[in-house]
Amino acid sequence: MDLQKHYDGYYDGPSEWRALGAKQKCSNITSLCADHPHDKVLEIGSGEGSILQRLCELNFCPDLYSLEISRSAINAITKRRIPSLRDVRHYNGYDIPYDDDEFDLAILSHVVEHLEHPRRLLREAGRVSKQVFIEVPLELTFRLSADYVDTGVGHINTYSLRTVRRLMQTCDLRILRQTVTNNSREIMKTLFGKKALIFHPLTECALKLTPRLAMCLFVYNCSILCEKDEGV
């Protein structure tokens, strides 16, 4: 897949759907990273800027930076005029134009599942930042079809809890904290309508009572905070 071509005109400005998703994603970011230094933060793959906007509103850090492969995303981010955003740059999707250890934290939220070469970008994130946060949907369930189907959302990689942990560890990153979360009731209502009244409590209860089985049946989100493994 030509990432540049696919995403260049993908974004047309802020949307209620992405703002709703940003609330939950930022909740996971702040929860895992609260006790770790994060004054200077780089978001890699910022989309139209909903996470940047939300992190600024939460006073998460004094200095935010952004990298994007999509020209339309950069235009959308710039129009937001986010007060704590110091710079937004275009890049080729893999080579990060910053120095070693320039950031306290690099964030890749729902980015890795889109990448042709995820290890290449993750190693770059580990190079420029002391810690790396990722979040991916755990779509590798029993219900996943045997063959790839292009749904238009660009998910070309699928992960389970085991495979995403191994992905990070094979990029010379040591896992500090992780959490698996369900989609919020509001997100499920947008996705499934009235069915969310049943589906949300079902998936929430399953994750609490039988997490291994639940992750084999339903799609959840996995958030992981890592640091460079100096022993490698």
One Martini backbone bead per residue (centre of mass of N, CA, C, O) as a GRO file, in nm:
protein
  232
    1MET     BB    1   0.096   0.036   0.023
    2ASP     BB    2   0.044   0.380  -0.040
    3LEU     BB    3   0.041   0.595   0.209
    4GLN     BB    4   0.055   0.872   0.081
    5LYS     BB    5  -0.181   0.834  -0.121
    6HIS     BB    6  -0.406   0.742   0.079
    7TYR     BB    7  -0.375   1.011   0.298
    8ASP     BB    8  -0.352   1.296   0.165
    9GLY     BB    9  -0.698   1.327   0.130
   10TYR     BB   10  -0.847   1.214   0.403
   11TYR     BB   11  -0.876   1.503   0.538
   12ASP     BB   12  -1.154   1.760   0.629
   13GLY     BB   13  -1.146   1.778   0.936
   14PRO     BB   14  -1.327   1.791   1.193
   15SER     BB   15  -1.488   1.540   1.410
   16GLU     BB   16  -1.701   1.386   1.625
   17TRP     BB   17  -1.581   1.102   1.615
   18ARG     BB   18  -1.282   1.179   1.680
   19ALA     BB   19  -1.342   1.329   1.944
   20LEU     BB   20  -1.457   1.084   2.091
   21GLY     BB   21  -1.203   0.904   2.064
   22ALA     BB   22  -1.000   1.100   2.207
   23LYS     BB   23  -1.101   1.073   2.496
   24GLN     BB   24  -1.018   0.776   2.533
   25LYS     BB   25  -0.723   0.786   2.440
   26CYS     BB   26  -0.636   1.005   2.653
   27SER     BB   27  -0.705   0.842   2.900
   28ASN     BB   28  -0.485   0.627   2.844
   29ILE     BB   29  -0.243   0.812   2.836
   30THR     BB   30  -0.270   0.946   3.121
   31SER     BB   31  -0.272   0.683   3.285
   32LEU     BB   32   0.016   0.563   3.191
   33CYS     BB   33   0.190   0.863   3.205
   34ALA     BB   34   0.165   1.026   3.476
   35ASP     BB   35   0.449   0.899   3.624
   36HIS     BB   36   0.592   1.027   3.370
   37PRO     BB   37   0.783   1.198   3.176
   38HIS     BB   38   0.607   1.478   2.962
   39ASP     BB   39   0.693   1.766   2.836
   40LYS     BB   40   0.792   1.636   2.553
   41VAL     BB   41   0.568   1.574   2.276
   42LEU     BB   42   0.514   1.315   2.027
   43GLU     BB   43   0.298   1.285   1.753
   44ILE     BB   44   0.239   0.999   1.551
   45GLY     BB   45  -0.018   1.033   1.371
   46SER     BB   46  -0.263   1.283   1.405
   47GLY     BB   47  -0.429   1.359   1.185
   48GLU     BB   48  -0.669   1.615   1.270
   49GLY     BB   49  -0.598   1.663   1.602
   50SER     BB   50  -0.771   1.546   1.847
   51ILE     BB   51  -0.549   1.465   2.051
   52LEU     BB   52  -0.398   1.728   2.072
   53GLN     BB   53  -0.639   1.891   2.173
   54ARG     BB   54  -0.698   1.723   2.429
   55LEU     BB   55  -0.418   1.747   2.564
   56CYS     BB   56  -0.432   2.050   2.591
   57GLU     BB   57  -0.694   2.064   2.766
   58LEU     BB   58  -0.538   1.875   2.994
   59ASN     BB   59  -0.243   1.964   3.042
   60PHE     BB   60  -0.021   1.739   2.978
   61CYS     BB   61   0.172   1.950   2.823
   62PRO     BB   62   0.373   2.216   2.707
   63ASP     BB   63   0.491   2.030   2.451
   64LEU     BB   64   0.387   1.991   2.118
   65TYR     BB   65   0.416   1.743   1.855
   66SER     BB   66   0.401   1.675   1.488
   67LEU     BB   67   0.334   1.393   1.265
   68GLU     BB   68   0.271   1.369   0.900
   69ILE     BB   69   0.169   1.223   0.584
   70SER     BB   70  -0.072   1.427   0.559
   71ARG     BB   71  -0.170   1.719   0.419
   72SER     BB   72  -0.463   1.738   0.525
   73ALA     BB   73  -0.389   1.707   0.824
   74ILE     BB   74  -0.208   1.957   0.852
   75ASN     BB   75  -0.429   2.159   0.784
   76ALA     BB   76  -0.621   2.080   1.017
   77ILE     BB   77  -0.425   2.134   1.251
   78THR     BB   78  -0.356   2.432   1.193
   79LYS     BB   79  -0.659   2.538   1.222
   80ARG     BB   80  -0.677   2.491   1.539
   81ARG     BB   81  -0.471   2.641   1.716
   82ILE     BB   82  -0.280   2.499   1.924
   83PRO     BB   83  -0.115   2.628   2.188
   84SER     BB   84   0.103   2.368   2.249
   85LEU     BB   85   0.183   2.370   1.949
   86ARG     BB   86   0.505   2.393   1.798
   87ASP     BB   87   0.491   2.150   1.571
   88VAL     BB   88   0.430   2.057   1.218
   89ARG     BB   89   0.513   1.768   1.019
   90HIS     BB   90   0.629   1.632   0.737
   91TYR     BB   91   0.648   1.280   0.639
   92ASN     BB   92   0.721   0.936   0.516
   93GLY     BB   93   0.639   0.730   0.780
   94TYR     BB   94   0.958   0.666   0.911
   95ASP     BB   95   1.140   0.927   0.907
   96ILE     BB   96   1.259   1.112   1.175
   97PRO     BB   97   1.319   1.477   1.209
   98TYR     BB   98   1.502   1.396   1.476
   99ASP     BB   99   1.673   1.366   1.752
  100ASP     BB  100   1.805   1.210   1.992
  101ASP     BB  101   1.617   1.232   2.272
  102GLU     BB  102   1.408   1.487   2.230
  103PHE     BB  103   1.191   1.317   2.384
  104ASP     BB  104   0.985   1.185   2.631
  105LEU     BB  105   0.734   1.131   2.423
  106ALA     BB  106   0.576   0.887   2.213
  107ILE     BB  107   0.283   0.881   1.998
  108LEU     BB  108   0.081   0.581   1.886
  109SER     BB  109  -0.252   0.613   1.792
  110HIS     BB  110  -0.374   0.419   1.573
  111VAL     BB  111  -0.111   0.328   1.362
  112VAL     BB  112   0.025   0.040   1.338
  113GLU     BB  113  -0.214  -0.097   1.167
  114HIS     BB  114  -0.118   0.086   0.898
  115LEU     BB  115   0.163  -0.049   0.860
  116GLU     BB  116   0.405  -0.196   0.664
  117HIS     BB  117   0.661  -0.101   0.878
  118PRO     BB  118   0.653  -0.098   1.207
  119ARG     BB  119   0.951  -0.129   1.310
  120ARG     BB  120   1.072   0.117   1.177
  121LEU     BB  121   0.905   0.330   1.339
  122LEU     BB  122   0.953   0.230   1.631
  123ARG     BB  123   1.259   0.272   1.630
  124GLU     BB  124   1.240   0.577   1.579
  125ALA     BB  125   1.079   0.645   1.832
  126GLY     BB  126   1.306   0.531   2.025
  127ARG     BB  127   1.524   0.734   1.934
  128VAL     BB  128   1.364   1.025   1.997
  129SER     BB  129   1.256   0.869   2.262
  130LYS     BB  130   1.232   0.756   2.588
  131GLN     BB  131   0.923   0.705   2.523
  132VAL     BB  132   0.650   0.470   2.430
  133PHE     BB  133   0.321   0.503   2.293
  134ILE     BB  134   0.060   0.261   2.237
  135GLU     BB  135  -0.236   0.196   2.024
  136VAL     BB  136  -0.448  -0.094   1.967
  137PRO     BB  137  -0.644  -0.307   1.810
  138LEU     BB  138  -0.786  -0.630   1.899
  139GLU     BB  139  -0.849  -0.818   1.601
  140LEU     BB  140  -0.734  -1.110   1.685
  141THR     BB  141  -0.988  -1.316   1.645
  142PHE     BB  142  -1.209  -1.571   1.589
  143ARG     BB  143  -1.383  -1.366   1.387
  144LEU     BB  144  -1.170  -1.347   1.188
  145SER     BB  145  -1.104  -1.351   0.880
  146ALA     BB  146  -0.898  -1.527   0.663
  147ASP     BB  147  -0.936  -1.277   0.480
  148TYR     BB  148  -0.867  -0.993   0.334
  149VAL     BB  149  -1.052  -0.679   0.387
  150ASP     BB  150  -1.140  -0.382   0.243
  151THR     BB  151  -1.286  -0.115   0.452
  152GLY     BB  152  -1.118   0.182   0.441
  153VAL     BB  153  -0.932   0.211   0.722
  154GLY     BB  154  -0.627   0.069   0.694
  155HIS     BB  155  -0.610  -0.225   0.821
  156ILE     BB  156  -0.314  -0.440   0.777
  157ASN     BB  157  -0.300  -0.505   1.087
  158THR     BB  158  -0.314  -0.766   1.336
  159TYR     BB  159  -0.393  -0.801   1.696
  160SER     BB  160  -0.278  -0.919   1.993
  161LEU     BB  161  -0.148  -0.915   2.296
  162ARG     BB  162   0.100  -1.083   2.221
  163THR     BB  163   0.188  -0.952   1.944
  164VAL     BB  164   0.228  -0.658   2.051
  165ARG     BB  165   0.442  -0.719   2.259
  166ARG     BB  166   0.647  -0.847   2.061
  167LEU     BB  167   0.682  -0.606   1.886
  168MET     BB  168   0.812  -0.420   2.098
  169GLN     BB  169   1.045  -0.616   2.188
  170THR     BB  170   1.163  -0.623   1.875
  171CYS     BB  171   1.233  -0.289   1.925
  172ASP     BB  172   1.387  -0.237   2.196
  173LEU     BB  173   1.135  -0.257   2.406
  174ARG     BB  174   1.019  -0.188   2.732
  175ILE     BB  175   0.768  -0.284   2.936
  176LEU     BB  176   0.581  -0.101   3.181
  177ARG     BB  177   0.278  -0.066   3.070
  178GLN     BB  178  -0.072  -0.188   3.066
  179THR     BB  179  -0.391  -0.185   2.877
  180VAL     BB  180  -0.734  -0.298   2.859
  181THR     BB  181  -1.005  -0.166   2.659
  182ASN     BB  182  -1.311  -0.051   2.614
  183ASN     BB  183  -1.546   0.080   2.454
  184SER     BB  184  -1.748   0.315   2.480
  185ARG     BB  185  -2.077   0.379   2.486
  186GLU     BB  186  -2.067   0.610   2.275
  187ILE     BB  187  -1.916   0.456   2.056
  188MET     BB  188  -2.113   0.216   2.032
  189LYS     BB  189  -2.360   0.384   1.956
  190THR     BB  190  -2.238   0.482   1.688
  191LEU     BB  191  -2.190   0.189   1.570
  192PHE     BB  192  -2.479   0.019   1.687
  193GLY     BB  193  -2.673   0.167   1.849
  194LYS     BB  194  -2.904  -0.008   2.031
  195LYS     BB  195  -2.706  -0.255   2.069
  196ALA     BB  196  -2.525  -0.118   2.293
  197LEU     BB  197  -2.707  -0.185   2.542
  198ILE     BB  198  -2.585  -0.484   2.526
  199PHE     BB  199  -2.285  -0.491   2.423
  200HIS     BB  200  -2.135  -0.326   2.637
  201PRO     BB  201  -2.193  -0.493   2.901
  202LEU     BB  202  -2.088  -0.758   2.784
  203THR     BB  203  -1.789  -0.672   2.723
  204GLU     BB  204  -1.727  -0.562   3.005
  205CYS     BB  205  -1.779  -0.821   3.167
  206ALA     BB  206  -1.588  -1.010   3.014
  207LEU     BB  207  -1.322  -0.855   3.076
  208LYS     BB  208  -1.343  -0.893   3.391
  209LEU     BB  209  -1.395  -1.217   3.413
  210THR     BB  210  -1.274  -1.313   3.097
  211PRO     BB  211  -1.024  -1.187   2.929
  212ARG     BB  212  -0.921  -1.406   2.733
  213LEU     BB  213  -1.192  -1.473   2.604
  214ALA     BB  214  -1.278  -1.189   2.524
  215MET     BB  215  -1.024  -1.142   2.324
  216CYS     BB  216  -1.133  -1.378   2.130
  217LEU     BB  217  -1.426  -1.229   2.062
  218PHE     BB  218  -1.338  -0.926   2.108
  219VAL     BB  219  -1.282  -0.584   2.057
  220TYR     BB  220  -1.006  -0.414   2.179
  221ASN     BB  221  -0.781  -0.198   2.363
  222CYS     BB  222  -0.423  -0.148   2.348
  223SER     BB  223  -0.202  -0.016   2.597
  224ILE     BB  224   0.150   0.097   2.573
  225LEU     BB  225   0.440   0.141   2.779
  226CYS     BB  226   0.774   0.241   2.686
  227GLU     BB  227   1.126   0.163   2.687
  228LYS     BB  228   1.440   0.150   2.643
  229ASP     BB  229   1.657  -0.125   2.601
  230GLU     BB  230   1.974  -0.110   2.735
  231GLY     BB  231   2.050  -0.432   2.713
  232VAL     BB  232   2.062  -0.445   2.379
   0.00000   0.00000   0.00000
